[in-house]
Amino acid sequence: MDGSSMEAPVALPPPPTPPVSLTALLAREELGLRRIAGPDEAELLWVHTSEMADPYPYLLGGELVLSAGVLLGDPDGYVARLVEAGAAALGFGVTPVFDTVPGALVEACDRHGLPLVEVPPGTPFTAIARAVWRLMAEARHRELRRVTHAQQALATAAARPDPVPAVLHQLTARLGGRAVLLAADGEELHASGRRPAPDVGAALARLARVVSAGARPAPASATDTLRDTHLSAYALGGGQGLVLELATDRREAGDHTIAGVAVVLLSLLAAPHRGADAAGRSAALVRLLLGADARDVGPLLGDAEQWTVVHARRSGDGPVDPLTAGALGAALGSALVDAGRGGDAVRVLVPGDDRIVPQPGWTLGASAPAPVTALGLADGQAARALGRAVATRTPLAHHRTGAGTGLAALIPPDRAEAHARTLLAPLTEPLAETLRCWLGLHGNWDRTATALRIHRNTVRQRITRCAALLDMDLDDMDVRTELWFALRQR
C-alpha cells in the first residue's frame, strides 16, 4: 500500500502519456518485426538505441532497447542487466554484425522473461523509434479525449438536481467498478456501481482510514491493489472528513485525472456554503434556542431586514440527504438549510426579498418576505405554498399576498381578526388548515389530499366535520367566500 499526497487544484494536470503495447508495434507490417522469445506482451514507454556492452547506467525503465550486438559478449549477463534496469523489451537487428539472432540470446531472453524482437535488415532503428512515438501520440490523443469527455460528463452531473449521486454514477460509468462517498465516521453516504467482495471492501476501508483527517498529517490520496482490483481513496477538501473510495478492475493513465476532477466537484458540492458571518449566524441560532428574543438576535443573522422562507420537496418525493439539501441552499443563495427528517420538506431561509426561482428536480413553496420576528408566520406561508405547488404540479408557488388590498383593506385589521377568531373558534388547527387548503384548491378533493399528504377520504371526513361544527353549507358560494376571508385573517 502506498499513499501519495495530492492537493485538489482548480486546474488538474493532464494525464501522463499511456504506454504503447508491444503487440501494437508488432502489428505495424511495414516494419517486419517478429517476436522470437520472451513474453507475448510488454508496455513500452520509450525507445533507446545502444551498442554498449552494459547499457544499464543509461536506462530509466520501460525502454525498448535496440541493438545490433556490436559488443555482445555474454548474452545471459547482458539480458540480466537489461531486466535489472527495467527494460521492457529488446529489439535485435540482424546484419551487419550477425546474420541471425544468436541462439544464446534467445535462450537468455526466455530464461529471464524479456521479450525479444527480431529486426529485419531492411528496417532502420529510427523507423522503429518513429513508429513508437507515433503510437504514443495516438494513445495520448485518445486518452486526452477520454479524459475531456469524462470531465464534461462529471461537470454536467454536478449541475443535476442530485449532484452527488450523479457525479458518482458518472465516475463509475467512466472508470467502471464502484465509487463510494464516506462520511467522517465511515458511514456510506452515497454509492454507485457493483458492490465489491467483502475483502475488497475491507481493504477500501483501510485505505479510507489512511487518508481520513485526524490528529496526524494524512495524505490526500492512497492506492492499493488486491488481486486484480485497483483500490483508491481520496480525501475531499472542505475539512468535513469526507472520503471518496474507488475500486476498479483496471487503471488507465488518465483515471487518476478523472478521479481528481470528481474529487474537486464533490469537495465543492459538500463544502459548507458559509460566508465570513457564519459565526454570527451560528450565535444567533444558539441564542434563539436558549430563549432569546428574536428581535435581539435578528441583527446577528445578517444585514437582511427581510427573509423568505422556502419549503422544498424533491420531485417524485425522493429521499433528501444533507448534501443534496445543501446544494439546493447554495442554488438559492443561502447556507441556512434544514434537511428535515423523515418525509419532511427541506426548509431554506433566504436573505432578502428577491423572488425565488424554480430549481430543476424540486417543487418549491415560498413565503412572502418577512422580518426575523415573523419567521414563524412565514414558515406557515411557505408550507401552504408548497402544498399548493405539489397539488397543482407546478415547480414553484409563492404565498398569495394581497390580504391588505382590495375589499379586505376596507375592514380594520383588528375587527377582521376578531371576526375570524369568533367564526373559526369551533375548528381545531388541522381542521382549519384542511378547510383553508380545500377552499384554496376550489374544493378539489384529490389536490387537497396531495397537498396535505393525506388520503382523500380523510379530506372528506375533515370537511364534513368542519361543516357540522360551523353549521354551514360549504356548497354555498357566499359561505365559502366568508370562510376564505376569515381563514386569510387567522
Residue, then its C-alpha position, 0 to 999 in steps of 0.5 A: m500500500d502506498g499513499s501519495s499526497m495530492e492537493a485538489p487544484v482548480a486546474l488538474p494536470p493532464p494525464p501522463t502519456p499511456p504506454v504503447s503495447l508491444t503487440a501494437l508495434l508488432a502489428r505495424e507490417e511495414l516494419g517486419l518485426r517478429r517476436i522470437a522469445g520472451p513474453d507475448e506482451a510488454e508496455l513500452l514507454w520509450v525507445h533507446t538505441s545502444e551498442m554498449a556492452d552494459p547499457y544499464p547506467y543509461l536506462l530509466g525503465g520501460e525502454l525498448v532497447l535496440s541493438a545490433g550486438v556490436l559488443l555482445g559478449d555474454p548474452d545471459g549477463y547482458v539480458a540480466r542487466l537489461v531486466e535489472a534496469g527495467a527494460a521492457a523489451l529488446g529489439f535485435g537487428v540482424t546484419p551487419v554484425f550477425d546474420t541471425v539472432p544468436g541462439a544464446l540470446v534467445e535462450a537468455c531472453d526466455r530464461h529471464g522473461l524479456p521479450l525479444v524482437e527480431v529486426p529485419p535488415g531492411t528496417p532502420f532503428t529510427a523507423i522503429a523509434r518513429a513508429v513508437w512515438r507515433l503510437m504514443a501520440e495516438a494513445r495520448h490523443r485518445e486518452l486526452r479525449r477520454v479524459t475531456h469527455a469524462q470531465q464534461a460528463l462529471a461537470t454536467a452531473a454536478a449541475r443535476p438536481d442530485p449532484v452527488p449521486a450523479v457525479l458518482h454514477q458518472l465516475t463509475a460509468r467512466l472508470g467502471g467498478r464502484a465509487v463510494l462517498l464516506a462520511a467522517d465516521g465511515e458511514e456510506l453516504h452515497a454509492s454507485g456501481r457493483r458492490p465489491a467482495p467483502d475483502v475488497g471492501a475491507a481493504l477500501a476501508r483501510l485505505a479510507r482510514v489512511v487518508s481520513a483527517g485526524a490528529r496526524p498529517a494524512p495524505a490526500s490520496a492512497t492506492d492499493t491493489l488486491r488481486d486484480t482490483h485497483l483500490s483508491a481513496y481520496a480525501l475531499g477538501g472542505g475539512q468535513g472528513l469526507v472520503l471518496e473510495l474507488a475500486t476498479d478492475r483496471r487503471e488507465a493513465g488518465d483515471h487518476t485525472i478523472a478521479g481528481v476532477a470528481v474529487v474537486l466537484l464533490s469537495l465543492l458540492a459538500a463544502p459548507h456554503r458559509g460566508a465570513d458571518a457564519a459565526g454570527r449566524s451560528a450565535a444567533l441560532v444558539r441564542l434563539l434556542l436558549g430563549a432569546d428574543a428574536r428581535d435581539v438576535g435578528p441583527l446577528l443573522g445578517d444585514a437582511e431586514q427581510w427573509t423568505v422562507v422556502h419549503a422544498r420537496r424533491s420531485g417524485d418525493g425522493p429521499v433528501d440527504p444533507l448534501t443534496a439539501g445543501a446544494l439546493g441552499a447554495a442554488l438559492g443563495s443561502a447556507l441556512v438549510d434544514a434537511g428535515r427528517g423523515g418525509d419532511a420538506v427541506r426548509v431554506l431561509v433566504p436573505g432578502d426579498d428577491r423572488i425565488v426561482p424554480q430549481p430543476g428536480w424540486t417543487l418549491g413553496a415560498s413565503a412572502p418576505a418577512p422580518v426575523t420576528a415573523l419567521g414563524l408566520a412565514d414558515g406557515q406561508a411557505a408550507r401552504a405554498l408548497g402544498r399548493a405547488v405539489a397539488t397543482r404540479t407546478p415547480l414553484a408557488h409563492h404565498r398569495t399576498g394581497a390580504g391588505t388590498g382590495l375589499a379586505a383593506l376596507i375592514p380594520p385589521d383588528r375587527a377582521e381578526a376578531h371576526a375570524r377568531t369568533l367564526l373559526a373558534p369551533l375548528t381545531e388547527p388541522l381542521a382549519e388548515t384542511l378547510r383553508c387548503w380545500l377552499g384554496l384548491h376550489g374544493n378539489w378533493d384529490r389536490t387537497a389530499t396531495a397537498l396535505r399528504i393525506h388520503r382523500n377520504t380523510v379530506r372528506q371526513r375533515i370537511t364534513r366535520c368542519a361543516a357540522l361544527l360551523d353549521m354551514d353549507l360549504d356548497d354555498m358560494d357566499v359561505r365559502t367566500e366568508l370562510w376564505f376571508a376569515l381563514r386569510q385573517r387567522 
